Amino acid sequence: MYPYSNGFSLSQLYQSPSTHTINPYLSMDAVQKMFYMHLALTKNEAVTMIQKNYQADVDIFDEIEAEALAMSDMIAGAIVMQFCYLF
């Protein structure tokens, strides 16, 4: 199984080359990169936990938090652009 297949599937859901996209203001490449980064950071955090490297775990968690906030900003911004007449 491809290690990032979940990230690939989610990025296709948000933006696909077809006309049926969730949001036309999200590029598939940007969304895919965002999800791959999230999965890589989460994997690294799990490894540091297993290795009982708690300081590295905390540092990676801080990166995950910042990255999750960036993800939410990207998605929220695209929603506002898609439905600007509602804001």
C-alpha positions in Angstrom: 0.0 0.0 0.0 1.3 3.4 -0.9 2.2 5.1 2.4 0.5 8.4 1.4 -2.5 7.0 -0.3 -4.8 8.6 2.2 -3.3 12.0 1.6 -3.6 11.5 -2.2 -7.2 10.4 -1.8 -8.1 13.5 0.3 -6.3 15.8 -2.1 -8.4 14.4 -5.0 -11.5 14.9 -2.9 -10.8 18.6 -2.4 -9.7 19.2 -6.0 -9.8 16.9 -9.0 -9.1 17.6 -12.7 -12.8 16.9 -13.4 -15.5 19.6 -13.2 -16.8 18.0 -10.0 -14.6 19.6 -7.3 -15.4 20.5 -3.8 -13.7 23.8 -4.2 -12.2 25.3 -7.3 -10.0 27.7 -5.3 -7.9 24.8 -3.9 -5.2 23.4 -6.2 -4.7 19.7 -6.1 -0.9 20.1 -5.8 -1.2 22.5 -2.9 -3.7 20.3 -1.0 -1.7 17.1 -1.7 1.5 18.7 -0.5 -0.3 19.9 2.6 -1.7 16.4 3.4 1.6 14.7 2.7 3.4 17.1 5.1 0.8 16.4 7.7 1.2 12.6 7.3 5.0 12.8 7.4 5.0 14.9 10.6 2.5 12.6 12.2 4.6 9.6 11.3 7.7 11.3 12.7 5.9 12.1 15.9 4.9 8.5 16.3 8.5 7.4 15.8 9.8 9.8 18.4 7.2 8.6 20.9 8.1 5.0 20.4 11.8 5.9 20.8 10.9 7.8 24.0 12.5 10.9 22.6 10.1 13.2 24.4 11.7 16.5 23.6 11.7 15.7 19.9 8.1 14.6 20.2 7.1 17.9 21.7 9.0 19.8 19.0 7.3 17.8 16.2 3.9 18.3 17.9 4.6 22.1 17.7 5.3 21.7 14.0 2.1 19.6 13.6 0.0 22.3 15.3 1.4 25.1 13.1 0.9 23.0 10.0 -2.7 22.1 11.0 -3.4 25.8 11.5 -2.0 26.5 8.0 -4.2 23.8 6.6 -7.3 25.3 8.2 -6.4 28.7 6.9 -5.9 27.4 3.4 -9.2 25.6 3.4 -11.1 28.4 5.1 -9.7 31.0 2.7 -10.9 28.8 -0.3 -14.4 28.5 1.3 -14.6 32.3 1.7 -13.5 32.8 -2.0 -16.0 30.2 -3.2 -18.9 31.6 -1.3 -17.8 35.3 -1.0 -21.4 36.4 -1.5 -22.3 34.9 1.8 -19.6 36.8 3.8 
